[in-house]
Amino acid sequence: MSVGTSSAPGAREVRRPSASRSPGESAELGINPDDLPDGLVVADEHGHVICFNAAAERITAVAAADALGQRLEKALPLEDLEGRRWWQLTDPYGGLAIRRRQPERNLLLPGGREVLVSVRYVRSEPTGPVCRVVVSLRDTEARRRTERSHAELIATVAHELRSPLTSVKGFTATLLAKWERFTDDQKRLMLETVDADADRVTRLIAELLDISRIDSGRLEVRRQPVDIGAAVGRHIQAYVAAGQVADRFLLRIEQPLPALWADPDKIDQVLSNLIENAVRHGDGTVTIDITATASPREGEETGTSVTVSDEGPGIPEESMNRVFTRFWRGSKRGGTGLGLYIVKGIVEAHGGTITVGRAPGGGAQFRFTLPVAAPAYLT
């Protein structure tokens, strides 16, 4: 990678303050250094800074005008985590002649701010002297956010697993030790509790697997014809069988609906989560509207939209933008806070969209829209 050449061998090259933005230098690079997302600092064969892009200014809080022409170790005074001066340790212009790079590692800027640094040594010949030192800088904040998110996920999972596993262990140990002392009704109650807690653990593990697939982009969608109206009807019947009043649910289906091709299991998962949220956190009538609508996928005219509304207190405006993030909870009434994050991932894996807003009755309203995604031989 070349950022500029000296007019004569051994000549010191000091660029004007706008050098990192000059047309000639951009042409040599093929792009403008200021367009790069990472910080770029380049020093010439004499160790003087000849390029200091906009991202480097942002990360280091040093102006390019102040850095250009300075010695590399002065313009970019890095230390390792033990407080040792990095450029003295690595000796970029000395050391082994076969060195090509320094792998990325955490270093400290003045003031103790961490930054990810990797270095490339450019030589005119395989074992010749270093003619350029190219330094890449990246902010650690994104990595820290990811690490915090993973830590929160682990803490949440540990907390959610502890309760059912403690129950399972306690009841099974008690039954094994004192089986003869319990009546059949007591045994049945304990085993039903163990069964319910085992289901809870299974659901949590399934959620973790879904999150892993969503984050890695590996969530598979196995498309089949889906009768979305019948799917919603099954969920309503299950709630009525469990004791909910039938009049609490209102299902409205606009006909005709386009034939929908989707993953039936995953669509059931989306419907289950949204209807459960409306039943648990909302009040009044839970209304489910199924309509034909414009497809969210370019090149398709028709899609299917499902809207789930309740008449509860709704979601505060300030929380709307966090509803589909990990660990968001609409109330303190249990749950891992992962359900809506997974719902969004499933809908988007189908090429659809999902939104949240306020229902006409004042409660929460979730609407997801799916492309019909019919196979090519049917179109």
C-alpha positions as CSV (number, residue, x, y, z in Angstrom):
1,M,0.0,0.0,0.0
2,S,1.5,3.3,-1.0
3,V,0.3,6.7,0.2
4,G,2.9,8.9,-1.4
5,T,6.5,9.0,-2.6
6,S,9.3,11.3,-1.8
7,S,10.7,13.5,-4.6
8,A,14.2,12.1,-4.0
9,P,15.7,9.3,-2.0
10,G,16.2,10.3,1.6
11,A,14.1,13.5,1.3
12,R,11.8,14.2,4.1
13,E,8.2,14.4,3.0
14,V,6.0,16.7,5.0
15,R,2.4,17.2,3.7
16,R,0.3,20.2,4.2
17,P,-2.6,19.9,6.7
18,S,-5.0,18.9,4.0
19,A,-2.8,16.1,2.7
20,S,-5.0,13.3,3.9
21,R,-7.7,14.7,1.7
22,S,-5.7,15.8,-1.4
23,P,-6.8,14.5,-4.9
24,G,-3.3,13.2,-5.7
25,E,-3.1,11.0,-2.6
26,S,-6.7,9.8,-3.1
27,A,-5.8,8.7,-6.6
28,E,-2.8,6.7,-5.4
29,L,-5.0,4.9,-2.9
30,G,-7.9,4.5,-5.2
31,I,-10.2,5.9,-2.6
32,N,-10.2,8.9,-0.3
33,P,-8.7,8.0,3.1
34,D,-11.4,10.0,4.8
35,D,-14.0,7.6,3.4
36,L,-12.5,4.6,5.3
37,P,-14.5,3.5,8.3
38,D,-11.3,2.8,10.4
39,G,-8.6,5.2,11.4
40,L,-5.6,5.2,9.0
41,V,-2.2,6.6,9.9
42,V,0.7,6.3,7.6
43,A,4.3,7.2,8.3
44,D,7.1,7.5,5.6
45,E,10.5,5.9,5.6
46,H,11.8,8.5,8.1
47,G,9.0,8.0,10.6
48,H,7.0,11.2,9.8
49,V,3.3,11.0,9.5
50,I,2.1,11.6,5.9
51,C,-1.5,10.5,6.2
52,F,-4.0,11.0,9.1
53,N,-7.6,10.4,8.0
54,A,-10.8,11.7,9.5
55,A,-11.5,8.4,11.4
56,A,-8.1,8.7,13.0
57,E,-9.0,12.3,14.1
58,R,-12.2,11.0,15.6
59,I,-10.7,8.1,17.4
60,T,-7.6,9.9,18.8
61,A,-9.1,13.4,19.2
62,V,-6.0,14.7,17.4
63,A,-6.4,17.1,14.4
64,A,-4.8,16.0,11.2
65,A,-3.1,19.4,10.9
66,D,-1.3,18.7,14.2
67,A,-0.3,15.1,13.4
68,L,0.9,15.5,9.8
69,G,4.7,15.9,9.7
70,Q,5.2,14.8,13.3
71,R,7.1,11.8,14.3
72,L,4.8,8.7,14.4
73,E,5.5,8.1,18.1
74,K,4.6,11.7,18.9
75,A,1.5,12.0,16.8
76,L,0.3,8.6,18.0
77,P,1.7,8.0,21.5
78,L,0.5,4.5,22.2
79,E,1.1,2.4,25.3
80,D,0.3,-1.2,26.0
81,L,-1.9,-2.3,28.9
82,E,1.1,-2.4,31.2
83,G,2.0,1.3,30.5
84,R,5.0,0.6,28.2
85,R,5.6,2.8,25.1
86,W,4.4,0.7,22.2
87,W,6.7,2.2,19.4
88,Q,9.8,1.6,21.6
89,L,8.8,-2.0,22.1
90,T,8.1,-2.8,18.5
91,D,10.8,-0.6,16.9
92,P,9.0,-0.4,13.5
93,Y,12.0,0.7,11.5
94,G,14.4,-1.7,13.1
95,G,14.1,-5.3,14.2
96,L,13.8,-8.3,11.9
97,A,13.9,-7.5,8.2
98,I,11.3,-10.2,7.5
99,R,8.6,-8.6,9.6
100,R,5.5,-7.7,7.7
101,R,2.9,-6.8,10.3
102,Q,1.8,-6.5,13.9
103,P,-1.5,-8.3,14.7
104,E,-4.4,-6.4,16.1
105,R,-4.3,-5.8,19.8
106,N,-5.7,-3.4,22.5
107,L,-3.5,-0.4,23.2
108,L,-4.0,2.8,25.1
109,L,-4.2,6.4,23.9
110,P,-3.3,9.3,26.3
111,G,-6.0,9.4,28.9
112,G,-6.3,5.7,29.1
113,R,-8.8,5.2,26.2
114,E,-8.5,1.8,24.6
115,V,-8.1,1.4,20.9
116,L,-7.6,-1.6,18.6
117,V,-4.4,-1.2,16.6
118,S,-2.9,-3.3,13.8
119,V,0.3,-2.4,11.8
120,R,1.6,-3.2,8.4
121,Y,5.3,-2.7,7.4
122,V,5.7,-1.9,3.7
123,R,9.1,-2.7,2.2
124,S,10.3,-1.9,-1.3
125,E,12.1,-5.2,-1.3
126,P,11.3,-8.5,0.6
127,T,14.1,-7.8,3.2
128,G,14.7,-4.2,2.5
129,P,14.2,-1.3,4.8
130,V,10.7,-0.2,5.9
131,C,9.5,2.6,3.5
132,R,6.0,2.9,5.0
133,V,4.4,2.1,8.3
134,V,0.6,1.7,7.9
135,V,-1.4,1.8,11.1
136,S,-5.1,0.9,11.4
137,L,-7.1,2.1,14.3
138,R,-10.5,0.9,15.5
139,D,-12.7,2.1,18.3
140,T,-13.4,-0.6,20.9
141,E,-16.9,0.7,21.8
142,A,-18.7,-1.7,19.4
143,R,-16.7,-4.7,20.7
144,R,-17.5,-3.6,24.3
145,R,-21.2,-3.4,23.4
146,T,-21.1,-6.9,22.0
147,E,-19.3,-8.2,25.1
148,R,-21.8,-6.5,27.4
149,S,-24.6,-8.0,25.4
150,H,-23.1,-11.5,25.6
151,A,-22.5,-11.0,29.4
152,E,-26.2,-9.9,29.8
153,L,-27.3,-12.9,27.8
154,I,-25.3,-15.3,30.0
155,A,-26.5,-13.7,33.2
156,T,-30.1,-13.9,32.0
157,V,-29.8,-17.5,30.9
158,A,-28.2,-18.4,34.2
159,H,-30.9,-16.7,36.2
160,E,-33.7,-18.3,34.1
161,L,-32.2,-21.8,34.3
162,R,-31.5,-21.7,38.0
163,S,-35.2,-21.6,39.1
164,P,-36.6,-24.5,37.1
165,L,-33.5,-26.7,37.6
166,T,-33.6,-26.1,41.3
167,S,-37.3,-27.2,41.3
168,V,-36.6,-30.3,39.1
169,K,-33.7,-31.3,41.3
170,G,-35.6,-30.7,44.6
171,F,-38.8,-32.6,43.6
172,T,-36.9,-35.6,42.0
173,A,-34.6,-35.9,45.0
174,T,-37.6,-35.8,47.4
175,L,-39.5,-38.4,45.4
176,L,-36.6,-40.7,45.2
177,A,-35.9,-40.4,48.9
178,K,-39.4,-40.6,50.2
179,W,-41.5,-42.2,47.5
180,E,-43.6,-44.3,49.9
181,R,-44.6,-41.4,52.1
182,F,-46.5,-39.5,49.4
183,T,-50.0,-40.1,48.1
184,D,-50.7,-40.5,44.4
185,D,-52.1,-37.0,44.2
186,Q,-49.0,-35.5,45.8
187,K,-46.7,-37.5,43.5
188,R,-48.8,-36.4,40.5
189,L,-48.5,-32.7,41.5
190,M,-44.7,-33.0,41.9
191,L,-44.3,-34.7,38.6
192,E,-46.5,-32.2,36.8
193,T,-44.3,-29.4,38.3
194,V,-41.2,-31.2,37.1
195,D,-42.7,-31.6,33.7
196,A,-43.6,-27.9,33.4
197,D,-40.2,-26.8,34.5
198,A,-38.5,-29.1,32.0
199,D,-40.7,-27.5,29.3
200,R,-39.5,-24.1,30.5
201,V,-35.8,-25.2,30.2
202,T,-36.5,-26.6,26.8
203,R,-38.1,-23.3,25.6
204,L,-35.2,-21.3,26.9
205,I,-32.6,-23.5,25.1
206,A,-34.7,-23.2,21.9
207,E,-34.6,-19.4,22.3
208,L,-30.8,-19.4,22.7
209,L,-30.5,-21.5,19.5
210,D,-32.7,-19.1,17.7
211,I,-30.7,-16.1,18.8
212,S,-27.5,-17.8,17.8
213,R,-28.9,-18.5,14.3
214,I,-30.3,-15.0,13.9
215,D,-27.1,-13.3,15.0
216,S,-25.0,-15.5,12.6
217,G,-27.5,-15.2,9.7
218,R,-28.1,-18.9,9.7
219,L,-31.8,-19.0,10.5
220,E,-33.3,-21.5,8.0
221,V,-36.8,-20.9,6.6
222,R,-38.5,-24.0,5.2
223,R,-41.3,-22.7,3.1
224,Q,-44.7,-24.5,2.8
225,P,-48.2,-23.3,2.1
226,V,-49.5,-21.7,5.3
227,D,-53.2,-21.0,6.1
228,I,-52.5,-18.0,8.4
229,G,-56.1,-17.7,9.4
230,A,-56.3,-21.3,10.6
231,A,-53.0,-20.9,12.4
232,V,-54.4,-17.9,14.4
233,G,-57.6,-19.8,15.0
234,R,-55.6,-22.7,16.6
235,H,-53.9,-20.3,19.0
236,I,-57.2,-18.8,20.0
237,Q,-58.8,-22.2,20.6
238,A,-55.8,-23.2,22.8
239,Y,-56.3,-20.1,25.0
240,V,-60.0,-20.7,25.3
241,A,-59.3,-24.3,26.3
242,A,-56.9,-23.0,28.9
243,G,-59.7,-20.9,30.5
244,Q,-59.7,-17.6,28.6
245,V,-63.1,-16.2,27.7
246,A,-63.9,-16.8,24.0
247,D,-65.3,-13.3,23.7
248,R,-61.9,-11.8,24.6
249,F,-60.6,-12.7,21.1
250,L,-61.7,-11.1,17.8
251,L,-60.4,-12.6,14.6
252,R,-61.1,-10.6,11.4
253,I,-59.9,-12.0,8.0
254,E,-60.1,-10.0,4.9
255,Q,-60.9,-12.1,1.9
256,P,-59.4,-13.0,-0.5
257,L,-56.0,-13.6,0.9
258,P,-53.0,-14.5,-1.3
259,A,-51.5,-17.9,-1.0
260,L,-48.8,-17.6,1.6
261,W,-45.6,-19.7,1.5
262,A,-43.7,-19.6,4.8
263,D,-42.2,-21.8,7.5
264,P,-45.3,-23.0,9.5
265,D,-43.4,-23.7,12.7
266,K,-41.7,-20.3,12.8
267,I,-44.9,-18.5,11.9
268,D,-46.6,-20.3,14.8
269,Q,-43.7,-19.1,17.0
270,V,-44.3,-15.5,15.9
271,L,-48.1,-15.7,16.4
272,S,-47.7,-17.4,19.8
273,N,-45.4,-14.7,21.1
274,L,-47.5,-11.8,19.9
275,I,-50.8,-13.2,21.1
276,E,-49.3,-14.2,24.4
277,N,-48.0,-10.7,24.9
278,A,-51.4,-9.3,24.2
279,V,-53.1,-11.7,26.6
280,R,-50.6,-11.3,29.4
281,H,-49.7,-7.6,29.2
282,G,-52.9,-6.2,27.6
283,D,-56.5,-5.8,28.7
284,G,-59.8,-6.0,27.0
285,T,-60.3,-7.6,23.6
286,V,-57.4,-9.0,21.7
287,T,-58.0,-8.3,18.0
288,I,-56.2,-10.1,15.2
289,D,-56.6,-8.7,11.7
290,I,-55.4,-10.6,8.7
291,T,-55.4,-8.7,5.4
292,A,-53.8,-8.6,2.0
293,T,-51.4,-5.8,1.6
294,A,-48.5,-4.5,-0.5
295,S,-45.5,-6.9,-0.3
296,P,-42.4,-5.7,1.5
297,R,-40.3,-7.5,-1.1
298,E,-39.3,-5.7,-4.2
299,G,-40.8,-7.3,-7.4
300,E,-43.8,-8.7,-5.6
301,E,-47.2,-6.9,-5.6
302,T,-49.0,-8.7,-2.8
303,G,-48.2,-9.7,0.8
304,T,-50.0,-10.8,3.9
305,S,-50.3,-8.6,6.9
306,V,-51.2,-9.7,10.5
307,T,-52.0,-7.1,13.1
308,V,-52.4,-8.0,16.8
309,S,-53.9,-5.3,19.0
310,D,-55.0,-5.1,22.7
311,E,-56.7,-2.6,24.9
312,G,-54.2,-2.4,27.7
313,P,-52.0,0.5,28.7
314,G,-49.8,0.1,25.6
315,I,-46.1,0.8,25.2
316,P,-44.7,4.2,26.2
317,E,-43.5,6.2,23.3
318,E,-39.9,6.4,24.7
319,S,-39.8,2.5,24.7
320,M,-41.0,2.0,21.1
321,N,-37.5,1.9,19.6
322,R,-36.3,-0.7,22.1
323,V,-39.2,-3.2,21.8
324,F,-37.4,-5.5,19.4
325,T,-34.0,-5.4,21.2
326,R,-32.7,-8.1,23.5
327,F,-33.9,-8.2,27.1
328,W,-36.7,-5.6,26.6
329,R,-39.6,-6.4,28.9
330,G,-42.9,-4.6,28.8
331,S,-43.6,-5.2,32.4
332,K,-42.0,-7.0,35.4
333,R,-44.3,-10.0,35.0
334,G,-41.6,-12.5,34.0
335,G,-40.1,-13.6,30.7
336,T,-36.5,-13.4,29.4
337,G,-37.0,-10.4,27.2
338,L,-35.9,-12.3,24.2
339,G,-39.2,-13.2,22.5
340,L,-39.7,-10.1,20.4
341,Y,-36.1,-10.0,19.4
342,I,-36.6,-13.6,18.0
343,V,-39.9,-12.6,16.4
344,K,-38.2,-9.8,14.5
345,G,-35.4,-12.1,13.4
346,I,-37.9,-14.7,12.1
347,V,-40.0,-12.2,10.2
348,E,-37.0,-10.6,8.6
349,A,-35.6,-14.1,7.7
350,H,-38.9,-14.5,5.7
351,G,-38.1,-11.2,3.9
352,G,-40.9,-9.4,5.9
353,T,-41.2,-6.4,8.2
354,I,-42.6,-5.9,11.7
355,T,-43.6,-2.7,13.4
356,V,-45.1,-1.6,16.8
357,G,-47.4,1.2,17.5
358,R,-50.5,2.2,19.5
359,A,-53.8,0.4,18.8
360,P,-57.1,2.3,18.3
361,G,-58.2,1.1,21.7
362,G,-55.1,2.5,23.3
363,G,-53.1,-0.6,23.8
364,A,-50.1,-2.1,21.9
365,Q,-50.4,-2.9,18.3
366,F,-47.9,-5.2,16.5
367,R,-48.1,-5.7,12.7
368,F,-45.9,-8.0,10.6
369,T,-46.1,-8.3,6.9
370,L,-44.8,-11.2,4.9
371,P,-44.2,-11.6,1.2
372,V,-46.2,-14.4,-0.4
373,A,-42.9,-16.0,-1.5
374,A,-44.6,-18.4,-3.9
375,P,-42.3,-20.8,-5.7
376,A,-41.3,-19.8,-9.2
377,Y,-43.3,-22.7,-10.8
378,L,-46.5,-21.2,-9.4
379,T,-45.9,-17.7,-10.6
